[in-house]
Amino acid sequence: MTDDIQVRRIGADEVDKRLERLADILIDCVANGDSVSFLPPLTRRRALVYWRSIADAVVCNGCALLAAEDGAGQIVGTIQMVPAASENQLHSARVVKVLVERSARRRGIGRRLLSAVSELARKEGKTLLTLSTTTGSAAERLYASEGWQRVGIIPGCVLAPDGTYRSATFFYKHL
């Protein structure tokens, strides 16, 4: 189902050129209630500011950004890897902002993004990846099904759009 999907690393210049599309995907995910650090309604201005900050982080090697593109070259999903900055954790990185546009879901794109970020991490000498997500979410089921190990749950860790607090589940993966 994902034969037409290509996942590749993109640089800061390309982020700058594709800001509008990246903002569309982030706004779409937030509007869907996905727990990706923002609450709805997410303004276009705020989404663009966020992606500009990611372009800056990419320039400084503070973040690696991978994009899933369809056969027409349109970005339909992203994933980020943030290397640990501490000297005693240089072997590790956090996976953040696994975003797949709603219209592109249920095609294995999330799995492809997770596989690609694991491959990139290995190439960069990382042996440990971590991530977190809202407990009970589709993302939690995806990570568990892809072999990520559940560490635990922190109750009341994430503010939900309805004003309630939800639990977050933390995962790791040894490479």
Number of C-alpha atoms within 10 A of each C-alpha: 8 14 9 11 22 17 21 16 16 15 17 20 12 11 20 16 10 14 17 14 15 24 22 16 20 27 23 20 21 19 16 12 15 23 21 16 11 19 18 16 12 16 12 14 9 13 20 20 14 15 20 17 13 21 24 17 16 20 14 11 11 15 22 24 22 23 25 25 18 18 11 8 11 13 23 23 27 27 22 23 24 20 21 17 12 9 7 8 12 14 18 24 22 16 22 19 18 22 26 24 19 14 9 14 13 12 13 15 25 22 16 17 24 20 14 20 23 21 13 17 23 15 10 12 12 20 16 18 24 20 19 22 25 24 20 12 13 11 18 19 13 15 21 13 11 12 12 19 15 17 11 12 16 13 13 13 15 19 16 19 16 9 9 9 13 17 17 21 20 19 20 20 17 13 13
